[in-house]
């Protein structure tokens, strides 16, 4: 993907020519671009499609956004929320919300209950948390080790903005996460700083590791630290909690890594965007842990993260933080969250049933491993996936995303009664291209 994006940046630079704007651009400014050919551009093209499975939001079957009632109720705006919305919050985030999120982390991750970790720092959603992490831990030329099936915004954040190198390893082997490929990637080169980014449930594939794979991954990372490397593990937990099968690891790897080794720094990047269906609130969290960390050391990391927030956006939105704190304090929050989870789980189960019932679809595409999240991916058989995407859009009223050579389907945004038709249209589109 990086080569394609370099072309986009070069095209913008060419359009600027030799004018003063081009002459004063920094090296970072010369490398930046808007990813028109990525997920955002493809989603824009699909805006009028009858079935739009492009964007990572979630909708009810009637087309309204998936919402927790406790969050929706806040838009009646009690005075304390209105008043808070007019005032600044600290660059660290609202103190009560940070404390509440930390409590929720321990509740959702039993492995964290007796482990010391920093208080979460509030960011402008998870993308900003990734950027804060990059600013804290990456120098130009440093390498980030990532599975080869990854969200395209990682290129924009790590490669183009922070001038780091992305090194990928094979994601799947025989339908399972390729732990050996991760181990091999860590073994390459000399010992020293190793930065790894893991994202479960994965975007684009909708895959979360099994309990066995989770433990194996952590052993590999711990082994690397024991051999003398300083290991930074960035955990993109954007879709945390949305796991639909038994035997899949339901907690964050943060719980396994937080106290793993003194040479291993675990950094949890998460937030309510997908977990609580508040995509426009733009609130995220960044949390740190390592074996033997003192309160003073964890506070220093919090200060550095807050400094990055201060230097980039000053502080995050007050109203969003206040509404979320209000929702998390509601007695009905957990019940409502389970109801919305069930909405997505039913769609997942419908897809599994459709794929099992329609063996003829194997002529057109093969489903990649998936068990969680908002998405699933298919590998197109015998046709160019980008040509198939365009055929879907032009002649079949279907919007999908082409990413990493796969077709990504956001079932989170497709009504239950449209899912069967979605796959039928995709099958017809592939056959039309092959013909």
KOLFI-211993 format. One record per residue (C-alpha): residue in one letter; x, y, z. Coordinates in steps of 0.05 Angstrom, whole numbers, plus 5000, padded with zeros to 4 digits. Example, Ala and Ser with C-alpha at 12.3 -4.5 7.8 and 13.67 -1.06 7.14 Angstrom:
REM residues 2
A524649105156;S527349795143;
REM end
This chain:
REM residues 435
X500050005000;X505750485015;X507950534942;X500850734921;X500651264975;X507451534956;X504551644886;X498852044917;X503752494954;X508052574892;X501952774851;X500153314902;X507353564901;X507253574826;X500853984827;X504254494872;X510154544825;X515555034846;X510955534881;X512555814950;X507855324984;X511854744956;X518555064974;X516755155047;X513954455059;X517654035110;X519753335093;X513553095130;X509353595092;X511953325026;X510152615046;X503052755070;X496952625027;X489552475033;X488151735019;X482951824963;X484351114939;X483750805008;X477850645052;X475251365055;X475451464980;X472150794966;X466850935018;X465351604985;X464451264918;X459550774949;X455251314982;X449251194936;X449750434934;X443450054952;X447449594998;X453249965028;X458149515066;X464049985065;X464450405128;X466150155197;X459950415233;X453950015255;X446650115238;X440049825262;X436049435210;X431850065198;X438050465178;X438750885241;X445350875279;X446350335331;X445850725396;X445750575470;X439550885501;X443551165559;X447951545510;X442051775467;X438452035529;X444252505544;X442452905482;X436653185523;X442753515555;X442053605630;X445054255655;X451453935682;X453053645613;X451454305578;X455854685627;X461654195621;X461254235545;X462954975546;X469154875588;X476154605575;X478153925601;X485353795622;X490053525568;X490052875608;X482452835600;X476852885650;X479352595716;X472952215733;X472551905663;X479851685666;X478551345733;X472151025708;X475450755645;X481150455687;X475950105731;X472449845669;X479049585641;X480049165703;X472948915701;X473348715627;X480248415633;X480847955693;X488447885680;X489148615699;X485848585766;X492248505806;X496948865759;X499349585763;X498050015701;X497750755686;X491451155690;X488751225618;X490051885583;X484452135539;X485852245465;X481652485406;X479551765391;X484051175375;X487251465312;X490052025355;X492351515407;X496251165352;X499251835332;X501151995404;X504451305409;X508351425345;X510652095370;X512951785436;X516451165411;X518551245338;X524451615309;X525051705234;X527451055204;X524950625262;X521049995243;X513949795264;X512449055257;X505248935235;X501348345206;X500648415130;X493048495134;X492349175167;X488349815168;X490850285114;X491250885161;X497350575193;X501250775131;X499051495137;X500651525212;X507151135218;X510351185149;X508351855122;X507452275185;X512851985230;X517651715176;X517851015205;X518450375165;X512849865166;X515249145164;X509748625155;X509347885170;X504447365146;X497747425182;X494746735171;X497246035162;X492445455153;X486645875179;X490346075243;X494446675264;X501546575241;X505246625307;X511646335276;X511746905225;X511347415282;X517147055317;X521247065253;X519947815243;X522347955313;X528647535303;X530747925241;X536148445251;X540048595313;X537148625383;X535049315404;X528449685403;X522749275372;X516049605361;X510149135346;X502949325331;X497448815340;X490048945326;X484548475351;X479148415329;X483048565265;X481049085214;X480148885158;X479248135170;X474848115233;X479447595265;X481247525338;X486347025362;X484446395399;X486146315473;X492045875452;X494546365400;X494046935450;X498546575499;X503446375443;X503947095418;X505547335488;X510846805497;X514147015432;X514147745453;X516647575523;X522247145494;X524547725451;X524848165513;X528547635552;X533847615498;X535448345510;X531148735462;X526749305487;X519849125461;X514249625453;X507549285439;X502049745413;X495249425422;X489849725377;X483649485414;X478649905374;X473649335368;X474749045437;X469248585464;X465948425398;X467747675397;X462547185371;X465446485381;X467546045439;X474945915448;X476846605422;X480847045469;X475847535497;X480547985536;X485848465511;X492948205503;X494648795548;X492748365608;X497747835589;X503348325571;X502548865625;X506948485674;X510648035626;X517748305629;X521648915650;X524049005578;X516948985550;X512549605549;X505149465535;X501150045507;X493549965503;X489950395453;X482350355458;X476050755468;X468550785462;X468250925387;X466550205367;X465549905436;X459850385453;X457750585382;X459551325388;X463751425325;X462952175323;X464752295396;X472252235380;X474451995448;X479951475459;X484851255513;X492251075518;X494550645577;X501550395595;X504449815635;X510949435645;X513648945697;X516349295758;X513649985739;X513250475796;X507550975806;X512551525789;X514651185724;X507451075702;X505751795719;X511652015676;X508751635617;X501951955630;X505252635630;X508852505564;X502452265531;X498652875557;X504353305531;X503253005462;X495853155467;X497353865489;X502153965432;X497353715379;X490153875399;X490854185469;X485253765498;X479353325477;X471953475472;X468653615539;X461453445520;X463352755493;X467052595557;X461352825600;X456152425562;X460351795566;X461551865640;X454051955650;X452651325608;X457950905645;X454551085710;X447750855686;X444750205714;X442350015645;X449050105609;X451249375610;X444349115588;X444049605530;X451049435509;X449448695507;X443248825464;X447349195412;X452748655413;X447248145400;X445048555339;X451948475308;X452747755330;X446247555293;X449047855229;X455547475238;X451746825248;X447546975186;X453947045144;X456646385170;X450046045151;X450046365081;X457146155066;X455845445089;X449345395048;X452045684982;X458045264960;X457445574891;X460246214920;X466945864925;X467545954849;X467746704863;X470946814930;X473846484992;X472346755062;X478446935103;X478346715177;X473647155218;X470247105285;X469247805313;X468748555302;X465148955248;X468248635186;X469848015146;X474047935083;X473847505022;X479347324973;X476947384902;X478146764860;X480446874788;X479247624783;X482348294802;X479148514868;X479249254849;X475649094783;X470648694823;X469549264871;X468149734814;X463549234781;X459649164847;X458749914850;X457250044777;X452549474760;X450249144825;X448749704874;X453749434924;X459149824960;X465049444988;X472349605004;X478449334968;X484149305018;X490648895019;X488348514957;X481848294992;X474648524991;X472548775059;X465248745079;X462749165137;X456848735160;X455949225218;X452749715170;X448249235132;X441249055154;X440148325170;X435148225113;X440148505063;X446048045080;X443947465037;X442847934978;X449748244990;X453347584978;X448947414919;X450748084886;X458147984902;X457947294870;X454547574807;X459548134803;X465547664806;X462447214753;X461147814708;X468348034713;X470947324700;X466347274639;
REM end
